[in-house]
Amino acid sequence: MEYIRDYWWLVILLIVFVGSFVTINQGYIGVVTMFGKYQRILRPGLNFKIPLLEQIYKRVSIQNRSVELEFQAVTIDQANVYFKSMLLYSVQNEHEETIQKVAFKFISDKDLMQALVRTIEGNIRAFVATRRQSEILGLRRDIVEFVKEHVDLSLEEWGYHLQDLQINDITFDEVIMTSMSKVVASNNLKAAAENEGQALLITKTKTAEAEGNAIKIAAEAERQAAQLRGQGVALFREEVAKGMTMAATEMKQANLDTNVILFSMWVEAIKNFAEFGKGNVIFLDGSSDGMEKTIKQLMSMQQLHAE
């Protein structure tokens, strides 16, 4: 105790010496004041300050900060829209002027946060108020760009910069969500019906084309078959005519009656009728007079052909 009484001034000197140094952590910048007035800034690491006179007013974080927002807006057609978003911001830069703004613009970080959140909400509400509820879901990116454009001006005056704004969720009242689901379902059914109709039309068209091609092919085949049958009949008649001519010539040379050929043709015709005819009954005059009458008709046709 006597030693302390004798060397009290050394204790005071030691306290003053130790109080002359201050440590600023990485990611922070110290703001120094003297007699309540801004003096200078201190960078991360070990720094010297005037003991008893200079004070560390605030340690300003230059790291990124994030905050989640939940709020409500009303569209132009009076629909309630509920937003859930994430805000990412930071100090604009490490310049002394910027750090001075950040340190003295607001009394506390709570006041800064309140001003920032209300500014974001106000800009989003202003944008949503000019749109219909059916447009909101498709304008997520437009909302973000609109907010960044207007909020960055205010943040620059405070020494901050808006890094990112993400709108994570957009919801409506339950009644509106139900009606929107019904609209989507009806549109899907409509699209499915249209697709089914198109498929049916294509199927019918292809079927009709196939049937038309089949008819064309069948008609062409029938035409060629008829042509071949006609050629066959013509050749058959030609051969018959040649055979009859040769038979008649031989019979004349043998002094035989050529009417026998006609009689043979008449008999062959009756045989063909009985063999290939589709009817069940064939009416013929089988008397001698009938046969003579038929032979005379054949002979007259032969004479007409010879003339």
Protein Blocks (a to p, Z undefined) as FASTA:
>chain_A
ZZmmmmmmmmmmmmmmmmmpccddehiacdddeehiafbdcdedjddddehkaccfbacd
fbdcddddddddddfkopacddddddddddfblcfklmmmmmmmpmblklmmmmmmmmmm
mmmmmmmmmpcfklmmmmmmmmmmmmmmmmmmmmmmnopacfbacdfbdcddfklmmmmm
mmmmmmmmmmmmmmmmmmmmmmmmmmmmmmmmmmmmmmmmmmmmmmmmmmmmmmmmmmmm
mmmmmmmmmmmmnopafklmmmmmmmmmmmmmmmmpmbfbdcddfbfklmmmmmmmmmmm
mmmmmZZ
